[in-house]
């Protein structure tokens, strides 16, 4: 018989430990109850349920402390000026683009140690903040549990100083359940099904940026996430933002993301049905490409569209192009740091990530038919069919 979690008792435990009761959103307890309902549906054993309860407690107490910080300090007065965002399909070069911008000495990126342990504001903490070591330990645990993830995402070797996607700021909002919050819980990655409110999610995101720049030197925010479905809310939250959108052959996207997510899931729940995974990720790719082709905001002048192949051919040049688009100079120091990063951080430093489009043909898809299906997208953005060995 599986162990069951109780949302009410976990909320009570978080209140009792912190002495706080303001989650910054009156709907949070109801949303948390849905997450607990999902966890109970998995059928975890006692150890799994204990780990899930610990993760829930971590996220609940972090949120209570985060909103207490907003009550104690003038964080809402912090101005987030002209943030630079990178977006695109999974496996389209967005993380490398973000990593290059993050080494600009005049830039500020989100860091895992901050989003995992956001309170108190880092600008109020000492230089030897113990949260850094704690997040490093978490990431050593993640990397040991999910070793194949390092093949597709070698950036995980940055440990707590790594670069989270913007979606990670929503972990304690209980609208997403990402492996970087739930890795100790034996469950598949949750894709959809939880209540979403993009406007509320960007309010949380902005509050995080305010938290992390408070009492710190002024720098340029450089950020990365999957924003294509939320452009209206993104630009409502950050009207002076600029966005670079990387575009890659959707057939390669679907195959590559299938293998990456299968590698992650294997470390958490064991062997994965690759055919079921391929069907799901091809469906998600189709849904995303359809949004890209029909959302009128995709043509917004604040968005710079760039081909993945152009980025691969000239990575630093692409960064310079985006900086020019944003009206920002790329300093000699920044360019030198980016070139050093490329030399010192080979993409295969933890092993070669391997995938094949046979993941798609094995589920009955014809690659020529898929290429024809995505032809309008490729023509619009100048994306060529990608040939790989």
C-alpha positions as MATLAB code, in Angstrom:
seq = 'XXXXXXXXXXXXXXXXXXXXXXXXXXXXXXXXXXXXXXXXXXXXXXXXXXXXXXXXXXXXXXXXXXXXXXXXXXXXXXXXXXXXXXXXXXXXXXXXXXXXXXXXXXXXXXXXXXXXXXXXXXXXXXXXXXXXXXXXXXXXXXXXXXXXXXXXXXXXXXXXXXXXXXXXXXXXXXXXXXXXXXXXXXXXXXXXXXXXXXXXXXXXXXXXXXXXXXXXXXXXXXXXXXXXXXXXXXXXXXXXXXXXXXXXXXXXXXXXXXXXXXXXXXXXXXXXXXXXXXXXXXXXXXXXXXXXXXXXXXXXXXXXXXXXXXXXXXXXXXXXXXXXXXXXXXXXXXXXXXXXXXXXXXXXXXXXXXXXXXXXXXXXXXXXXXXXXXXXXXXXXXXXXXXXX';
ca = [
       0.000    0.000    0.000;
       1.415    3.380   -0.979;
       1.992    6.154    1.533;
      -0.234    9.205    1.154;
       0.602   12.860    1.566;
      -1.732   15.380    3.162;
      -1.679   18.927    1.783;
      -3.275   20.523    4.834;
      -0.784   19.023    7.264;
       2.178   20.023    5.075;
       0.924   23.603    4.859;
       0.550   23.588    8.637;
       4.094   22.283    9.083;
       5.480   25.091    6.894;
       3.557   27.711    8.907;
       4.719   26.227   12.202;
       8.381   26.138   11.224;
       8.550   29.652    9.757;
       5.917   31.471   11.785;
       4.725   32.918    8.458;
       1.479   32.572    6.539;
       1.671   34.900    3.514;
       2.269   33.029    0.256;
       1.776   36.142   -1.843;
      -1.160   34.456   -3.599;
      -4.381   33.301   -1.912;
      -4.801   30.559   -4.531;
      -1.493   28.882   -3.637;
      -2.953   26.359   -1.130;
      -5.501   25.129   -3.683;
      -2.811   24.779   -6.332;
      -0.541   22.973   -3.885;
      -3.367   20.553   -3.109;
      -3.495   19.611   -6.806;
       0.238   18.876   -6.778;
      -0.212   16.676   -3.711;
      -3.097   14.906   -5.432;
      -0.800   14.213   -8.383;
       1.945   12.916   -6.093;
      -0.508   10.595   -4.366;
      -1.626    9.223   -7.737;
       1.887    7.949   -8.516;
       1.788    5.192   -5.914;
       5.107    5.924   -4.191;
       6.518    3.777   -1.411;
       7.276    5.221    2.018;
      10.721    6.486    0.992;
       9.343    8.180   -2.115;
       6.552    9.820   -0.148;
       9.035   11.016    2.473;
      11.215   12.581   -0.207;
       8.183   14.199   -1.825;
       7.100   15.637    1.523;
      10.588   17.049    2.047;
      10.557   18.730   -1.378;
       7.112   20.179   -0.696;
       8.319   21.526    2.651;
      11.405   23.069    1.060;
       9.335   24.836   -1.597;
       6.615   25.992    0.797;
       9.037   27.405    3.369;
      11.142   29.041    0.644;
       8.062   30.781   -0.666;
       6.946   31.994    2.754;
      10.418   33.380    3.473;
      10.604   34.953    0.010;
       7.398   36.919    0.507;
       8.449   37.886    4.022;
      11.547   39.423    2.410;
       9.273   41.487    0.176;
       7.465   42.738    3.270;
      10.688   43.610    5.120;
      12.701   45.222    2.310;
      11.805   47.650   -0.523;
      12.298   44.950   -3.145;
       9.280   46.006   -5.176;
      11.040   49.324   -5.857;
      13.827   47.594   -7.778;
      13.652   48.472  -11.491;
      14.371   45.698  -13.994;
      15.675   47.645  -16.963;
      15.858   46.377  -20.550;
      16.349   42.673  -19.782;
      17.749   40.493  -22.566;
      16.026   37.133  -23.096;
      16.920   34.105  -25.214;
      14.281   31.605  -26.314;
      13.750   28.821  -28.812;
      12.820   25.174  -29.049;
      14.654   22.746  -26.760;
      18.004   21.685  -28.216;
      18.335   24.847  -30.317;
      21.437   26.381  -28.756;
      19.664   28.600  -26.254;
      21.681   27.408  -23.261;
      25.042   28.033  -24.927;
      23.876   31.461  -26.065;
      22.807   32.229  -22.505;
      26.065   30.879  -21.082;
      28.103   33.137  -23.350;
      26.159   36.231  -22.328;
      26.456   35.247  -18.669;
      30.265   35.579  -18.693;
      30.036   39.228  -19.721;
      31.370   41.010  -16.593;
      28.629   43.615  -17.006;
      25.839   41.002  -17.111;
      23.824   39.273  -14.412;
      22.187   35.872  -14.900;
      20.037   33.827  -12.573;
      22.057   31.210  -10.685;
      20.790   27.917   -9.338;
      21.957   28.608   -5.806;
      19.810   31.732   -5.826;
      16.600   30.248   -7.220;
      16.938   27.120   -5.077;
      17.471   29.137   -1.881;
      16.238   32.674   -2.631;
      15.906   34.044    0.904;
      17.418   36.302    2.121;
      18.311   38.579   -0.809;
      21.879   37.652   -1.821;
      22.887   41.311   -1.704;
      22.437   41.212    2.068;
      24.484   38.046    2.578;
      28.199   37.554    3.177;
      30.537   36.520    0.394;
      30.837   32.989    1.791;
      27.056   32.498    1.682;
      26.427   28.869    2.767;
      23.640   28.558    0.206;
      26.287   28.238   -2.494;
      27.782   25.137   -0.871;
      24.341   23.709   -0.235;
      23.339   24.107   -3.879;
      26.689   22.659   -4.978;
      25.932   19.569   -2.885;
      22.461   19.334   -4.412;
      23.942   19.446   -7.891;
      26.544   16.803   -7.120;
      23.629   14.619   -6.073;
      21.705   15.452   -9.259;
      24.703   14.729  -11.471;
      25.358   11.423   -9.712;
      21.735   10.407  -10.152;
      21.399   11.661  -13.739;
      24.864   11.124  -15.262;
      23.601   10.964  -18.843;
      22.136   14.461  -18.528;
      25.698   15.791  -18.516;
      26.107   14.472  -22.081;
      23.319   16.672  -23.430;
      23.652   19.448  -20.867;
      27.288   19.695  -19.732;
      26.534   23.052  -18.095;
      25.336   21.055  -15.070;
      28.991   20.843  -14.044;
      28.674   24.465  -12.903;
      26.777   23.069   -9.895;
      25.087   25.766   -7.815;
      26.539   28.494  -10.004;
      24.736   27.007  -13.008;
      22.226   28.843  -15.157;
      18.571   27.959  -14.568;
      15.885   28.530  -17.129;
      13.369   31.208  -16.245;
      10.807   28.471  -15.576;
      12.786   27.395  -12.497;
      11.627   30.575  -10.743;
       8.138   29.028  -10.741;
       9.016   25.856   -8.833;
       7.660   27.204   -5.543;
       4.589   28.472   -7.379;
       3.572   24.826   -7.996;
       2.855   25.460  -11.667;
       5.794   23.410  -12.945;
       7.537   20.326  -11.526;
      11.060   20.386  -12.925;
      13.776   17.780  -12.265;
      15.945   20.490  -10.690;
      13.424   20.730   -7.855;
      11.958   17.208   -7.772;
      14.954   14.975   -8.586;
      14.633   13.049   -5.312;
      11.048   12.012   -6.086;
      10.505    8.892   -8.247;
       8.138   10.334  -10.824;
       8.176   11.181  -14.532;
       8.691   14.810  -15.479;
       5.332   16.572  -15.390;
       4.524   18.132  -18.775;
       1.315   20.136  -18.493;
      -1.708   19.413  -16.355;
      -1.039   21.958  -13.603;
      -2.896   25.298  -13.484;
      -1.047   28.042  -15.321;
      -1.396   31.808  -15.187;
       1.305   33.401  -17.316;
       0.761   36.909  -15.941;
       1.112   35.656  -12.366;
       4.147   33.591  -13.337;
       5.969   36.614  -14.728;
       5.122   38.557  -11.581;
       6.961   35.857   -9.636;
       9.813   35.934  -12.147;
      10.154   39.701  -11.838;
      10.029   39.472   -8.052;
      12.930   37.010   -8.221;
      14.992   39.410  -10.320;
      14.248   42.188   -7.841;
      15.287   39.902   -4.978;
      18.588   39.038   -6.609;
      19.675   42.503   -7.738;
      18.783   44.268   -4.461;
      21.851   45.894   -2.860;
      24.115   44.569   -5.613;
      26.021   46.457   -8.329;
      23.895   47.398  -11.329;
      24.297   44.912  -14.175;
      22.457   43.846  -17.312;
      20.028   40.949  -16.842;
      20.560   38.132  -19.374;
      17.935   35.398  -19.198;
      16.738   32.267  -20.946;
      13.470   30.363  -21.045;
      10.747   28.904  -23.216;
       8.724   32.064  -23.698;
       7.092   31.429  -27.079;
       3.674   30.576  -25.644;
       3.721   33.553  -23.249;
       4.912   36.476  -25.368;
       1.986   38.713  -24.428;
       2.624   38.282  -20.715;
       6.408   38.475  -21.103;
       6.229   41.864  -22.779;
       3.532   43.056  -20.372;
       5.912   42.336  -17.488;
       8.979   43.673  -19.313;
       7.864   46.135  -22.005;
      11.453   47.250  -22.692;
      12.778   43.686  -23.007;
      14.466   42.317  -26.116;
      14.240   38.671  -27.105;
      16.466   36.553  -29.326;
      14.686   33.521  -30.782;
      16.812   30.671  -32.110;
      15.200   28.460  -34.782;
      16.252   24.900  -35.619;
      14.980   22.117  -37.888;
      11.950   20.761  -35.941;
      12.755   17.161  -36.890;
      16.116   17.417  -35.137;
      14.487   19.232  -32.223;
      11.953   16.439  -31.709;
      14.549   13.665  -31.857;
      17.118   15.414  -29.676;
      14.675   16.477  -26.973;
      13.266   12.942  -26.857;
      16.672   11.464  -26.072;
      17.601   14.179  -23.577;
      14.380   13.838  -21.593;
      14.617   10.041  -21.720;
      18.105   10.247  -20.220;
      16.768   12.447  -17.416;
      13.769   10.213  -16.741;
      15.916    7.077  -16.705;
      17.925    8.437  -13.796;
      14.784    9.217  -11.804;
      12.322    6.402  -12.580;
      14.331    3.775  -14.481;
      13.966    2.415  -18.038;
      11.969    4.593  -20.427;
       9.627    3.635  -23.267;
      11.422    5.489  -26.059;
       8.548    5.128  -28.503;
       6.086    6.688  -26.072;
       8.609    9.435  -25.342;
       9.152   10.112  -29.049;
       5.405   10.391  -29.662;
       5.045   12.834  -26.779;
       7.975   15.044  -27.768;
       7.047   15.093  -31.441;
       3.586   16.204  -30.343;
       5.049   18.924  -28.141;
       7.278   20.094  -30.988;
       4.305   20.246  -33.350;
       2.324   22.238  -30.806;
       5.157   24.707  -30.338;
       5.788   25.173  -34.062;
       2.063   25.745  -34.584;
       2.166   28.489  -31.945;
       5.209   30.055  -33.587;
       3.419   30.139  -36.939;
       0.119   31.541  -35.655;
       1.001   33.881  -32.768;
       0.997   37.437  -34.166;
       3.473   38.584  -31.505;
       6.164   36.418  -33.098;
       6.622   39.339  -35.488;
       7.069   41.889  -32.688;
       9.998   44.247  -33.441;
      11.469   43.506  -30.017;
      12.275   39.974  -31.218;
      15.400   39.041  -33.180;
      15.003   35.765  -35.078;
      18.237   33.818  -35.637;
      18.909   30.476  -37.293;
      20.527   27.818  -35.140;
      22.987   27.053  -37.923;
      24.092   30.697  -38.019;
      24.694   30.607  -34.277;
      26.719   27.386  -34.554;
      28.804   28.919  -37.358;
      29.664   32.092  -35.397;
      28.705   31.982  -31.756;
      30.367   35.169  -30.529;
      29.298   36.969  -33.698;
      25.703   36.006  -32.929;
      26.056   37.405  -29.418;
      27.387   40.644  -30.906;
      24.439   40.750  -33.290;
      22.014   40.446  -30.381;
      23.839   43.114  -28.392;
      23.651   45.421  -31.424;
      19.930   44.663  -31.692;
      19.533   45.658  -28.036;
      21.568   48.838  -28.494;
      24.239   47.589  -26.122;
      28.009   47.501  -26.694;
      29.896   44.227  -26.508;
      33.063   45.131  -24.637;
      36.470   43.687  -25.425;
      36.515   42.127  -21.966;
      33.153   40.453  -22.571;
      34.160   39.101  -25.964;
      37.423   37.750  -24.553;
      35.535   36.044  -21.714;
      33.159   34.441  -24.210;
      35.999   33.114  -26.345;
      37.724   31.707  -23.262;
      34.480   30.021  -22.287;
      34.239   28.290  -25.657;
      37.834   27.064  -25.442;
      37.517   25.809  -21.864;
      34.024   24.296  -22.030;
      33.770   21.836  -24.894;
      30.261   20.518  -25.379;
      31.415   16.885  -25.190;
      33.540   17.306  -22.063;
      31.427   14.723  -20.175;
      30.846   12.412  -23.116;
      29.181   12.665  -26.491;
      25.420   13.125  -26.558;
      24.018   10.783  -29.183;
      20.565   10.692  -30.693;
      19.052    9.740  -34.018;
      15.979   10.568  -36.068;
      15.317    6.814  -36.021;
      13.532    7.686  -32.779;
      10.882    9.172  -35.079;
      10.896    6.551  -37.832;
      10.583    3.854  -35.153;
       7.148    5.261  -34.275;
       6.047    5.126  -37.904;
       6.924    8.651  -38.989;
       8.300    9.306  -42.472;
      11.036   11.937  -42.317;
      10.191   13.314  -45.761;
       6.579   13.751  -44.684;
       7.703   15.490  -41.493;
       9.982   17.815  -43.433;
       7.071   18.718  -45.701;
       4.845   19.300  -42.669;
       7.356   21.778  -41.259;
       8.224   23.381  -44.613;
       6.180   26.601  -43.984;
       8.083   27.115  -40.734;
      11.443   26.495  -42.375;
      10.637   28.864  -45.227;
       9.479   31.621  -42.901;
      12.649   31.559  -40.800;
      15.127   30.382  -43.431;
      15.781   27.088  -41.654;
      17.277   24.344  -43.795;
      16.761   20.619  -43.319;
      19.580   19.569  -41.029;
      21.653   16.596  -42.158;
      23.501   14.757  -39.395;
      25.563   11.575  -39.292;
];
